[in-house]
């Protein structure tokens, strides 16, 4: 699973401002420690994929 650096930055900001109570450090360590996660920069190609995925109407939609 790709984790965008901008998502981590936003999560850190939310945690530091105490908008939502969660342990950012624990979440971050979990992401860093699990091989299933890969932290990546927010490139134009990734943004294009985000835009494409926004058009999915239902996350549990079955493919044809």
C-alpha positions, 0 to 999 in steps of 0.5 A: 500500500502506498502512503503519500508523504502529504498524507503523513504531513496532514496526519501529523498536523492534525495530531499536533493540533489535537483535532483528532486524538490519535498517536501519530508516532505509533501509526507512523512506526507501524507504517515504517515497520510493515513491508506492505507499506511504502512511503512515496512522494506525491508525484504528478503520476500519483495525483493522476491516479488519485483523480482516477480513483475519486471516480470510484462510486463504491469502494466495495464495487465488484469488477466485471 
